[in-house]
Amino acid sequence: MADDPQNVPGNGPEDEHQGEGGTGTGTAHQGEAGKGAEGDQADAVKTERTAREAAEQRASEAEQEAARLRRSNAAQRGTDLDALRDEIKAEFAEQLVRAELRAAAAGKLRDPADALALLDVASLAGSGGDIDAAAVAAAVDQLVKDKPYLAADQGTAPAWGDVGAGPREDAEPEPATPLDRLRRAYGEA
C-alpha cells in the first residue's frame, strides 16, 4: 500500500492547506504547545468539512422549500383563475357601461365624456354583467337637470359671431403709402 497514489503525501484532502501562514512549508504553527503541522491541517480539514456539510444542509432545505412552494402554487392556481375571470368580467362590464353612457349622453350633453367623469360607472353596472339602459338614461337625465350648463343646445345653431371672413362693402380703400396709413391712424387725414 505504500505505492498507492492515495496515500502519497500531497494527494489527500488533509494536505490541501499546506503552506498557509506565508511560509510555504506548512510548519508555521509548529511552535504552538502540543500541536504540529499535522494537527493544524486536521483542524482545517475538520472546519472545511463542517462548513461543507452545513452548506449542503442549507441547499437541501432550500430545495425542499422550493418544492413545497411549487406544490402550494399549483394548488392555488384553480382559485386564482376564478378570481382572474371575475376581475375580467367586472372590467368588461364597466367598459360596456361606459359605452352605454357615451351613447345615452351623445345627444343630451355637449361633451359625452362629462357623463363618464361625473357619474358613478360602477353603480350602473348590473351584478350579472347586464346593463340597465333605462337606469343609464335616467342617470344622464338627472345629470342634465342637476347641471344644465352641460346640456347640449337643442335645435339652435352655434353662435359663431362675426369672424371677419368674406368681402365687406363699406370697407375703406387701402392707403397707398405708409405715410397715408400713419395719417389715417392718427386721424390727420
Number of C-alpha atoms within 10 A of each C-alpha: 7 7 7 7 11 11 11 11 10 13 11 11 11 17 16 13 16 20 14 15 12 10 10 11 11 19 17 17 15 14 10 10 7 7 11 15 17 16 13 21 19 15 12 17 17 13 12 12 12 12 12 12 12 12 12 12 12 12 12 12 12 12 12 12 12 12 12 12 12 12 11 11 12 10 11 11 11 10 10 12 11 11 12 11 12 12 12 12 14 18 14 13 22 20 14 17 25 21 13 18 24 20 14 21 26 15 14 20 23 14 15 20 14 16 23 17 9 10 16 11 18 13 12 21 22 14 10 9 15 12 17 13 15 10 13 24 17 12 19 24 17 12 20 18 12 10 10 11 11 17 18 17 13 9 6 7 7 7 6 6 6 6 6 7 6 6 7 8 6 6 7 7 6 8 12 8 8 9 10 13 14 13 12 12 10 8 8 8 9
